Amino acid sequence: MVWVTASPYIRGMMNFAMNDAMNLATKDLRLAKPGQLNAALRDYDSVRRAIAFISERWRAQPTIEAMADASGCTADELHHLFRRWAGLTPKGFMQALTLDHAKGLLRDSASVLDAALDSGLSGPGRLHDLFVTHEAMSPGEWKNGGEGMTLRFGFHPSPFGTAVVIASERGLAGLAFADAGEEPSALADMKRRWPRATYIEDYLATAPLAQRIFDKKLWRPDQPLRVTLIGTDFEVRVWETLLKIPMGHAVCYSDIAKKIESPKASRAVGAAVGKNPISFVVPCHRALGKSGALTGYHWGITRKQAMIGWEAGQVGMQ
């Protein structure tokens, strides 16, 4: 088992009523119905639509009124929502989403990744504020498609849409995201990764994990989040490297390939990043194309942009 800690990951998580969302989550057995979003999910939906609009038109520098119209709220509401959600204005968020920003992150990626890997997992630097401890499944268990495993799942509110949380007896095994009405397909996608496992819907079992991930008050080194990495040996090595990328920085696939001593395997690294079953906690959103392009993201490019832009806001607040 390896301990992984990282520099500040998500400061001030969900200042805009995350506590209310979590209180609601613990009282309800599950989200009432797909499409009936609580306050946190409604806020994310407005942010998501604004981000989609900004990401397509950032070169034209759209006005706050145009952004607000796309998000379905007033300019004043959007301004305050962004301030609560990310700690910066919509204009600042727009700047954070540009390719220049992504390239800026890449300019020091090699030194950042080197520092993270060379500092030693037990060093004084906090490499991952979620305080993650992880272990990998045996190759035999992975090859059997999860046969003999019991995986429990639940749907929970999060800053980035509905979170599909999957837990094994060893800890968190899967984390996916879905927009309203897409929860069943997101769950089906996760199930295809381990088709022979037994799945049980158990909101009460997965709620503590959801809280542990999205409530910063629970990010404690003496109570690390236990994660089970289920994949090939190569995939696990890629995911372990992702865990060491500090918030506010990004690396390209070729950097990761070099770090795992497979310098010619950039494409394979990209495929492994795309197969990461524990989104956000294992920060695959920080992996970019060599040119600095955001490239694809299994749970939607807009969600990836939201995570990067949100983190940029948190770094700016430090």
C-alpha positions in Angstrom: 0.0 0.0 0.0 1.3 3.5 -0.9 0.5 6.8 0.7 -0.1 9.7 -1.6 -0.6 13.2 -0.4 -0.6 16.3 -2.6 -0.5 20.1 -2.5 -3.8 22.0 -2.1 -6.4 20.3 -4.2 -9.7 22.0 -3.8 -9.8 24.9 -1.4 -13.2 26.2 -0.2 -15.1 23.3 -1.8 -18.6 24.3 -2.7 -18.9 27.5 -0.6 -22.2 28.0 -2.3 -24.4 25.8 -0.1 -22.3 22.6 -0.2 -23.1 22.1 3.5 -26.8 22.2 2.8 -26.4 19.8 -0.1 -24.5 17.3 2.1 -27.1 17.6 4.9 -29.8 16.9 2.3 -27.8 13.9 1.0 -27.4 12.3 4.4 -31.1 12.7 5.2 -32.4 11.3 1.9 -32.0 7.7 0.9 -31.1 8.9 -2.5 -31.8 11.7 -5.0 -35.5 11.8 -5.4 -35.6 11.4 -9.2 -33.3 12.0 -12.1 -33.9 15.6 -13.1 -35.0 16.8 -9.7 -31.8 18.6 -8.8 -31.1 20.0 -5.3 -29.7 23.5 -5.0 -26.1 22.4 -5.5 -26.9 20.5 -8.7 -29.1 23.4 -10.1 -26.2 25.8 -9.5 -23.8 23.4 -11.3 -26.3 23.1 -14.2 -26.3 26.9 -14.6 -22.5 26.9 -14.4 -22.2 24.0 -16.8 -24.2 25.9 -19.5 -22.3 29.1 -19.0 -19.0 27.2 -19.3 -20.1 25.5 -22.5 -21.0 28.9 -23.9 -17.7 30.5 -22.8 -15.6 27.6 -24.1 -17.0 28.0 -27.6 -16.8 31.8 -27.7 -13.9 32.8 -25.5 -11.9 34.3 -28.4 -14.8 36.8 -28.9 -14.7 37.7 -25.2 -18.5 37.5 -24.8 -20.3 39.9 -22.4 -21.6 38.9 -19.0 -25.1 39.4 -20.3 -24.5 36.9 -23.1 -23.1 34.4 -20.6 -26.0 34.9 -18.3 -28.5 34.4 -21.2 -26.8 31.1 -22.1 -26.9 29.9 -18.4 -30.6 30.7 -17.9 -30.1 33.3 -15.1 -29.5 37.1 -14.8 -26.1 38.7 -15.2 -26.1 39.6 -11.5 -27.1 36.0 -10.5 -24.4 34.5 -12.7 -21.8 36.9 -11.3 -22.5 36.0 -7.7 -22.9 32.3 -8.5 -19.4 32.2 -10.1 -18.0 34.1 -7.1 -19.4 31.5 -4.8 -18.6 28.5 -6.9 -15.1 29.3 -8.0 -13.9 32.4 -6.1 -13.6 34.4 -9.3 -15.8 36.3 -11.8 -17.1 34.9 -15.0 -14.6 36.9 -16.9 -11.8 35.5 -14.8 -13.2 32.0 -15.4 -13.2 32.7 -19.1 -9.6 33.6 -19.0 -8.8 30.4 -17.2 -10.5 28.3 -19.9 -8.4 29.5 -22.8 -5.8 27.4 -24.4 -3.2 29.9 -23.4 -4.0 29.1 -19.8 -3.7 25.4 -20.5 -0.4 26.0 -22.3 0.8 28.1 -19.3 0.1 25.1 -17.0 2.2 22.9 -19.3 5.2 25.3 -19.4 6.3 24.1 -16.0 4.7 20.7 -16.1 8.0 18.8 -16.3 9.5 20.5 -13.3 6.2 20.2 -11.3 5.9 16.5 -12.1 9.6 15.9 -11.3 9.2 17.7 -8.0 6.1 15.7 -7.1 7.7 12.3 -8.0 11.1 13.1 -6.5 9.9 14.5 -3.2 9.0 11.1 -1.9 5.5 10.0 -0.9 6.3 10.6 2.7 7.9 14.0 2.2 6.7 17.2 3.9 4.9 18.5 0.7 1.2 17.6 0.5 0.8 16.2 -3.0 -2.9 15.5 -2.7 -5.2 17.2 -0.3 -7.7 14.4 -0.4 -5.2 12.4 1.5 -5.5 9.2 -0.5 -4.1 5.8 0.3 -4.5 3.3 -2.5 -4.0 -0.3 -3.4 -4.3 -2.1 -6.7 -6.4 -5.2 -7.4 -4.5 -8.3 -8.3 -4.1 -9.0 -12.0 -6.2 -12.1 -11.6 -9.1 -10.2 -10.1 -9.0 -7.7 -12.9 -8.8 -10.3 -15.6 -11.9 -12.0 -14.2 -13.9 -8.9 -14.7 -14.6 -8.4 -11.0 -16.1 -11.9 -10.6 -16.7 -12.6 -6.9 -16.6 -8.9 -6.0 -19.5 -7.1 -4.5 -19.7 -3.4 -5.5 -22.1 -1.0 -3.9 -23.3 2.2 -5.6 -25.2 5.3 -4.9 -26.1 8.7 -6.6 -25.0 11.8 -4.7 -24.9 15.6 -5.3 -21.5 17.1 -6.1 -20.0 20.3 -7.4 -19.8 18.8 -10.9 -23.2 17.2 -11.3 -24.6 14.0 -9.9 -21.8 11.7 -8.7 -22.0 8.0 -9.2 -20.0 6.5 -6.3 -19.0 2.9 -6.4 -17.5 1.2 -3.3 -15.8 -2.2 -2.9 -14.9 -3.8 0.5 -11.5 -2.1 0.2 -12.7 1.4 -0.4 -13.7 3.7 -3.3 -13.6 1.8 -6.6 -15.4 4.2 -9.0 -16.5 7.8 -9.3 -18.4 9.0 -12.4 -20.4 12.1 -13.1 -23.7 12.6 -14.9 -26.0 15.5 -15.9 -29.7 15.3 -15.1 -31.3 12.2 -16.6 -28.0 10.6 -17.5 -27.5 8.7 -14.3 -28.5 5.3 -15.6 -26.1 5.5 -18.6 -23.3 6.6 -16.3 -23.9 3.7 -14.0 -24.1 1.3 -17.0 -20.8 2.6 -18.3 -19.1 1.8 -14.9 -20.7 -1.6 -14.8 -19.2 -2.5 -18.1 -15.7 -2.1 -16.6 -16.3 -5.0 -14.2 -19.1 -7.0 -15.9 -18.9 -10.0 -13.6 -19.2 -8.2 -10.3 -22.3 -8.1 -8.2 -23.8 -4.7 -8.0 -26.0 -3.5 -5.1 -27.6 0.0 -4.8 -26.7 1.1 -1.3 -26.9 4.9 -0.8 -26.2 4.6 2.9 -22.9 2.7 2.2 -21.7 5.2 -0.4 -22.8 8.5 1.2 -19.8 8.6 3.6 -17.5 8.3 0.7 -19.3 11.1 -1.2 -19.0 13.3 1.9 -15.3 12.3 2.3 -14.6 13.4 -1.3 -16.6 16.6 -1.5 -16.4 18.0 2.0 -13.0 19.5 2.7 -13.5 19.3 6.5 -13.1 15.6 6.1 -9.8 15.8 4.3 -7.6 14.5 7.1 -4.2 12.8 6.9 -5.1 10.6 9.9 -8.2 9.3 8.1 -7.1 8.8 4.4 -9.5 8.0 1.7 -9.0 4.4 0.7 -9.1 3.8 -3.0 -9.1 0.6 -4.9 -7.5 0.8 -8.4 -8.9 -1.8 -10.7 -7.1 -2.1 -14.0 -4.1 -3.5 -15.8 -0.6 -3.0 -14.3 0.1 -0.3 -17.0 -3.2 1.5 -16.3 -2.5 1.5 -12.5 1.0 3.0 -13.0 -0.6 5.8 -15.1 -3.3 6.5 -12.5 -0.7 6.5 -9.7 1.2 9.2 -11.6 -1.9 11.2 -12.1 -2.3 11.3 -8.3 0.9 13.2 -8.0 0.0 16.2 -10.1 -0.6 19.2 -7.9 -3.7 21.3 -8.2 -3.3 24.2 -10.7 -0.9 22.3 -12.9 -1.2 19.9 -15.9 1.0 17.5 -17.7 0.8 16.0 -21.2 0.6 12.4 -22.0 4.2 12.2 -23.1 5.4 13.5 -19.7 3.5 10.7 -18.0 4.9 8.1 -20.4 8.4 9.2 -19.5 7.7 9.0 -15.8 6.5 5.4 -16.1 9.6 4.6 -18.2 7.6 4.0 -21.4 8.5 7.1 -23.4 7.0 5.8 -26.6 3.7 4.9 -25.1 2.0 8.3 -25.2 -1.1 6.9 -27.0 -1.4 4.1 -24.5 -1.1 6.6 -21.7 -3.9 8.6 -23.2 -6.0 5.5 -23.4 -5.3 4.6 -19.8 -6.1 8.2 -18.7 -9.5 7.8 -20.5 -10.2 4.6 -18.7 -9.6 6.1 -15.2 -12.6 4.8 -13.2 -12.1 7.2 -10.3 -12.7 10.6 -11.8 -11.7 13.8 -9.9 -10.0 11.9 -7.0 -7.5 10.5 -9.5 -7.2 13.8 -11.4 -7.2 12.7 -15.1 -8.7 16.1 -15.9 -5.1 17.5 -15.4 -3.8 15.5 -18.4 -3.7 17.5 -21.6 -2.6 17.1 -25.2 1.0 17.9 -26.1 -0.1 21.2 -27.7 -1.8 22.2 -24.5 -5.3 21.4 -25.9 -7.8 20.1 -23.3 -8.5 17.1 -25.6 -11.3 14.8 -24.6 -12.7 13.7 -21.3 -14.8 10.6 -20.6 -17.4 12.6 -18.6 -17.5 15.5 -21.0 -15.1 18.2 -22.1 -17.3 20.9 -20.4 -16.9 19.1 -17.0 -13.1 18.9 -17.6 -13.1 22.6 -18.3 -15.1 23.2 -15.2 -12.7 21.3 -13.0 -9.6 23.1 -14.5 -11.2 26.5 -14.3 -12.5 25.9 -10.8 -9.1 24.8 -9.6 -7.5 27.9 -11.2 -9.8 29.9 -9.1 -8.8 28.1 -6.0 -5.1 28.6 -6.7 -5.7 32.3 -7.3 -7.4 32.5 -3.8 -4.3 31.1 -2.0 
